[in-house]
């Protein structure tokens, strides 16, 4: 859809197979592959790095001149075939903090923080869940503010809620105790005289035996 007055335009390529870009149900590899395609397409087209991609011009409005390609949807791999050096744009540890890369960065940073933070909210039932969700969303907004082009607040909320929900369900006192015992067993065996290690072992065993 091209603006008839200034020739500014929105270009859209539909995907025949959608890629989930936020939430714990999102698969890491497809999301990063999509980020790489978007990043290189943005570079080749000289597109606005601050465009969030949430809305586009109405192609049926008379103000826009609508141009249509031969197809409505493509496989992501088909688009990638036209983009040389794609691997250089694939996010690894820290994706570029623009476009879809912001979703990946926010998701990765927030989930790693949440794994430890959840321990403060165990055992408080519904009130604990509400406090936890609010806490995660506040942290997500803080991380989002670090982007040169922050995500829309609704996108931040969706990422925060997905992370909060998954961590709340899966990081329980019992699962954490099992993790501590599994990952610290060798340390405990070689540091029996360390009071802190002994205390950690005792805590983990008590949680496991109580079945909580």
C-alpha positions in Angstrom: 0.0 0.0 0.0 1.6 3.2 -1.2 0.8 6.7 0.0 -0.2 8.7 -3.1 1.1 11.9 -1.7 4.6 11.1 -0.5 5.2 7.5 -1.9 5.8 6.1 1.6 4.6 2.5 1.7 4.0 -0.6 3.8 5.2 -3.8 2.2 3.6 -7.1 3.4 4.6 -10.7 2.8 2.2 -13.2 4.2 3.5 -16.5 5.7 1.7 -19.7 4.8 2.9 -21.2 8.1 2.7 -18.6 11.0 5.5 -18.3 13.5 4.7 -17.6 17.2 6.9 -14.8 18.3 6.2 -14.5 22.0 5.2 -16.8 24.9 6.7 -20.0 26.2 5.0 -21.9 23.5 7.2 -20.2 20.9 9.9 -22.4 19.4 13.3 -20.7 19.6 14.8 -21.8 16.2 11.8 -20.7 14.0 11.6 -17.4 15.9 15.2 -16.6 15.4 15.0 -17.7 11.7 12.1 -15.2 11.2 14.1 -12.5 13.0 17.0 -13.1 10.6 14.7 -12.9 7.5 13.1 -9.7 8.8 16.4 -8.1 9.7 18.0 -8.7 6.3 14.8 -7.6 4.4 14.7 -4.4 6.5 18.3 -3.8 5.6 17.9 -4.5 1.8 14.8 -2.3 1.6 16.1 0.5 3.8 13.0 0.1 6.0 12.2 1.9 9.2 13.8 -0.1 12.1 11.3 1.4 14.6 8.2 0.0 12.8 6.6 -2.5 15.2 4.6 -4.3 12.5 1.4 -4.4 14.5 -0.7 -2.4 12.0 -0.5 -1.5 8.3 -2.2 0.8 5.9 -5.7 -0.2 4.8 -5.2 -1.4 1.2 -8.9 -0.7 0.4 -8.7 3.0 1.3 -8.6 5.4 -1.7 -5.7 7.3 -0.2 -3.4 4.4 -0.9 -2.3 2.9 -4.2 -2.4 -0.9 -3.7 0.1 -3.1 -5.5 -0.3 -6.9 -5.3 2.2 -9.6 -6.0 1.5 -13.0 -7.6 0.9 -14.7 -4.2 -0.6 -13.9 -0.8 1.6 -16.2 1.3 5.0 -17.7 1.1 7.0 -20.3 3.0 9.6 -18.6 5.2 12.3 -20.6 3.4 11.2 -19.2 0.1 11.8 -15.7 1.3 15.2 -16.7 2.7 16.3 -18.0 -0.7 16.4 -14.4 -2.0 18.5 -13.2 1.0 22.2 -13.9 0.7 24.3 -13.9 3.9 21.2 -14.7 6.0 23.3 -16.5 8.7 25.0 -13.2 9.6 21.6 -11.8 10.6 20.4 -14.8 12.6 20.2 -13.8 16.3 22.4 -15.9 18.6 23.0 -14.8 22.2 21.5 -11.3 21.9 19.4 -10.4 18.8 19.4 -7.0 17.3 17.1 -4.9 19.5 14.8 -3.8 16.7 11.9 -5.4 14.9 11.2 -9.0 16.0 14.6 -9.1 17.6 13.1 -7.1 20.5 10.6 -9.9 21.2 13.4 -12.4 21.3 15.6 -10.3 23.5 12.8 -9.4 25.9 11.7 -13.0 26.1 15.1 -14.4 26.8 16.1 -11.8 29.3 12.8 -11.9 31.2 12.6 -15.7 31.5 16.1 -16.0 32.9 15.3 -13.4 35.5 12.0 -15.1 36.4 13.5 -18.5 37.1 15.0 -17.2 40.4 12.6 -14.5 41.2 9.6 -16.8 41.4 10.9 -18.2 44.8 9.6 -15.1 46.5 6.0 -15.8 45.5 5.6 -19.5 46.4 2.7 -20.6 48.6 0.6 -17.4 48.3 -2.2 -18.8 46.1 -4.2 -16.5 44.0 -2.9 -13.4 45.7 0.6 -14.6 45.0 -0.2 -15.2 41.4 -1.6 -11.7 40.9 1.4 -10.2 42.7 3.8 -12.3 40.6 2.1 -11.3 37.3 2.3 -7.7 38.2 6.0 -8.0 39.2 6.9 -9.8 35.9 5.1 -7.2 33.8 6.8 -4.3 35.7 10.2 -6.0 35.0 9.3 -6.5 31.4 8.4 -2.8 31.0 11.8 -1.9 32.5 13.7 -4.1 30.1 11.6 -2.8 27.2 12.5 0.8 28.1 16.2 -0.1 27.3 15.4 -0.6 23.6 16.1 2.3 21.2 12.6 1.6 19.8 10.5 0.1 22.6 7.8 -2.5 21.9 4.2 -1.6 22.2 2.8 -2.0 25.7 0.4 -4.8 24.6 3.3 -6.8 23.1 5.2 -6.4 26.4 2.2 -7.6 28.3 1.8 -10.7 26.2 5.4 -11.7 26.7 5.3 -10.9 30.4 2.1 -12.9 31.0 3.4 -15.9 29.0 6.7 -16.0 31.0 4.9 -15.5 34.3 2.4 -18.3 33.6 4.9 -20.9 32.5 7.3 -20.2 35.3 4.5 -20.2 37.9 3.4 -23.6 36.7 6.7 -25.3 36.3 9.1 -23.7 38.9 7.6 -25.1 42.1 9.4 -25.6 45.5 9.7 -29.3 44.7 11.0 -28.9 41.2 13.5 -26.3 42.4 14.7 -28.6 45.3 15.1 -31.5 42.8 17.2 -29.1 40.6 19.4 -28.0 43.5 20.0 -31.6 44.6 20.8 -32.7 41.0 23.1 -29.9 40.1 24.8 -29.5 43.5 25.3 -33.1 44.5 29.0 -33.2 43.5 29.7 -29.9 45.2 28.0 -31.1 48.4 30.0 -34.3 48.4 33.3 -32.4 48.1 32.3 -29.6 50.5 30.9 -31.5 53.5 32.5 -29.1 55.9 30.9 -26.0 54.3 27.9 -25.0 56.4 26.2 -23.3 53.5 26.4 -26.4 51.4 25.1 -28.6 54.2 22.2 -26.2 54.8 21.4 -26.3 51.1 21.4 -30.1 51.0 19.2 -30.3 54.1 16.7 -27.8 52.6 16.5 -29.7 49.3 16.0 -33.1 51.0 13.3 -31.7 53.3 11.3 -30.2 50.4 11.5 -33.5 48.5 10.5 -35.6 51.4 7.5 -33.4 52.3 6.0 -33.7 48.8 5.2 -30.0 48.6 
